[in-house]
């Protein structure tokens, strides 16, 4: 059953997100991690009149909560049950491009942690599931009970940044079959003991969730797609909650804000790369002390913002009335974003 109370949960860094997206009346925005719809509702409020939002979430239960929360915006919001790794296909399908802003809030919601039977939390008894979308095949139980010890240790070490990964993996293999969240948490606690306030199973549960949902691979792909969906001066805003996600976002933005990305040993540039993003906040944005006190789960949140630039390959030789954006700073004429995306659309339809 959907927990309706979660729909009133205040989203992380709401004012900072609105400021980073530079939400304007009539703007079009994509919320790639819709959740309970908190960010989306505020985006729609601040983009009124005329604002539009495409909301995406892999979790069908979250989507139901968001639909209820956004009921008063049903004419302005299109909500889609899908994974954000399919961002480009979704935007093409609903003819929702180019856009003024794209948001990714990568945190696990309170609703998902509290939902019975999902297996995200080690604080309550549940099957080892951890799938955002129940239609996915692989569950955490599959990984815990069937993967080789070395592969399991690698997942825990890489995705959980857990230094005791080898010992934990060995204990899990020895205890198979492991059937519940509490059972797995107990195995880990007995193996490495308790140190400080953080539960010893935290990093392993994080690692399993990331592996089950292919979170890091999907994030890298989605960032590349977002670059093509954004219109000129469109904002890409990402909130991450652990170092692996933040590193991917930071490195992506830094790379796309550079000119040449050839290896340092290359004497002459051969890549032809030109900057396509401008980093807005050089220093990562974190929640205020007040928000961290009121919502402890926001403490690890980090927000990064970048703005889509125009490059020579994005322009016409002459102006065209059909172009959505025109820039007085561009002597070559209007931006060719709609034409670029039309080509992407045609290539996608041909491949299908």
Secondary structure, 3 states (H helix, E strand, C coil): CCCHHHHHCCCCCHHHHHHHHCCCCCCEEEECCCCCCHHHHHHHHHCCCCCEEEEEECCHHHHHHHHHHCHHHCCCEEEEECCHHHHHHHHHHCCCCCEEEEEEECCCCHHHHHCCCCCCCCCCCCECCCCCCCCCCCCHHHHHHHCCHHHHHHHHHHHHCCCCHHHHHHHHHHHCCCCEHHHHHHHHHHHHCCCCCCCCCHHHHHHHHHHHHCHHHHHHHHHHHHHHHEEEEEEEEEEECCHHHHHHHHHHHHHHCCCCCCCCCCCCCCCCCCCCEEECCCCCECCCHHHHHHCHHHCCCEEEEEEECCCHHHECCCCCCCCCCCCCCCCCCCECHHHHHHHHHHHHHHHC
